[in-house]
Amino acid sequence: SNRAESLLVPVHGAAARSGWRDAEATTGLVLGLCSEARGELDQARETFSFVIDISDRCGLLAAGREAHAALARVLRRSGRDSEADEHVTRAEEIVERMAAALTDDSLRRQLLS
């Protein structure tokens, strides 16, 4: 995780400075996963919340879904189950929105399963 962070921190900063929100959210998500892997749950929670904020503002469904799921996992590890349940629900809602946009029934079923 240290190697990933050393590679991603400059990309994350450049994405933030340039307004490239998709890259900022995606690299932020991976940085949050690195914090989680090290057991730095407060940092991970903060990073995932940041990614959720960017994703909500910019309509980045995939990054938002992943951040909600990751935040739910971190909150469960911290004994905050009711908050975790809210983020699981939000992640599921995003998947449903993504599925509703698909015109191919087979792809929709795969996404929902």
Contacts in CASP RR format, 6 or more apart in sequence:
PFRMAT RR
TARGET T0000
AUTHOR 0000-0000-0000
METHOD contacts of the structure
MODEL  1
SNRAESLLVPVHGAAARSGWRDAEATTGLVLGLCSEARGELDQARETFSF
VIDISDRCGLLAAGREAHAALARVLRRSGRDSEADEHVTRAEEIVERMAA
ALTDDSLRRQLLS
1 33 0 8 1.000
1 34 0 8 1.000
1 37 0 8 1.000
1 38 0 8 1.000
2 34 0 8 1.000
4 30 0 8 1.000
4 34 0 8 1.000
5 31 0 8 1.000
5 34 0 8 1.000
8 27 0 8 1.000
8 28 0 8 1.000
8 30 0 8 1.000
8 31 0 8 1.000
8 34 0 8 1.000
9 31 0 8 1.000
11 23 0 8 1.000
11 27 0 8 1.000
12 23 0 8 1.000
12 24 0 8 1.000
12 27 0 8 1.000
12 28 0 8 1.000
12 31 0 8 1.000
13 24 0 8 1.000
13 27 0 8 1.000
14 20 0 8 1.000
15 21 0 8 1.000
15 23 0 8 1.000
15 24 0 8 1.000
15 27 0 8 1.000
16 24 0 8 1.000
21 54 0 8 1.000
21 57 0 8 1.000
21 58 0 8 1.000
21 60 0 8 1.000
22 58 0 8 1.000
22 60 0 8 1.000
22 63 0 8 1.000
24 54 0 8 1.000
25 51 0 8 1.000
25 54 0 8 1.000
25 55 0 8 1.000
25 58 0 8 1.000
25 60 0 8 1.000
25 63 0 8 1.000
25 64 0 8 1.000
25 67 0 8 1.000
26 63 0 8 1.000
28 47 0 8 1.000
28 50 0 8 1.000
28 51 0 8 1.000
29 47 0 8 1.000
29 48 0 8 1.000
29 51 0 8 1.000
29 63 0 8 1.000
29 66 0 8 1.000
29 67 0 8 1.000
29 70 0 8 1.000
31 47 0 8 1.000
32 43 0 8 1.000
32 44 0 8 1.000
32 47 0 8 1.000
32 48 0 8 1.000
32 51 0 8 1.000
32 70 0 8 1.000
33 44 0 8 1.000
33 70 0 8 1.000
35 41 0 8 1.000
35 43 0 8 1.000
35 44 0 8 1.000
35 47 0 8 1.000
36 44 0 8 1.000
36 70 0 8 1.000
36 73 0 8 1.000
36 74 0 8 1.000
41 74 0 8 1.000
41 77 0 8 1.000
41 78 0 8 1.000
44 70 0 8 1.000
44 74 0 8 1.000
45 71 0 8 1.000
45 74 0 8 1.000
45 75 0 8 1.000
45 78 0 8 1.000
48 67 0 8 1.000
48 68 0 8 1.000
48 70 0 8 1.000
48 71 0 8 1.000
48 74 0 8 1.000
49 67 0 8 1.000
49 71 0 8 1.000
51 63 0 8 1.000
51 64 0 8 1.000
51 66 0 8 1.000
51 67 0 8 1.000
52 64 0 8 1.000
52 67 0 8 1.000
52 68 0 8 1.000
52 71 0 8 1.000
54 60 0 8 1.000
54 63 0 8 1.000
55 61 0 8 1.000
55 63 0 8 1.000
55 64 0 8 1.000
55 67 0 8 1.000
56 64 0 8 1.000
61 94 0 8 1.000
61 97 0 8 1.000
61 98 0 8 1.000
62 98 0 8 1.000
64 91 0 8 1.000
64 94 0 8 1.000
65 91 0 8 1.000
65 94 0 8 1.000
65 95 0 8 1.000
65 98 0 8 1.000
66 91 0 8 1.000
68 87 0 8 1.000
68 88 0 8 1.000
68 90 0 8 1.000
68 91 0 8 1.000
68 94 0 8 1.000
69 87 0 8 1.000
69 88 0 8 1.000
69 91 0 8 1.000
71 84 0 8 1.000
71 87 0 8 1.000
72 84 0 8 1.000
72 85 0 8 1.000
72 87 0 8 1.000
72 88 0 8 1.000
72 91 0 8 1.000
73 84 0 8 1.000
75 81 0 8 1.000
75 83 0 8 1.000
75 84 0 8 1.000
75 87 0 8 1.000
76 84 0 8 1.000
95 111 0 8 1.000
95 112 0 8 1.000
96 112 0 8 1.000
98 111 0 8 1.000
99 108 0 8 1.000
99 111 0 8 1.000
99 112 0 8 1.000
100 108 0 8 1.000
102 108 0 8 1.000
102 111 0 8 1.000
END
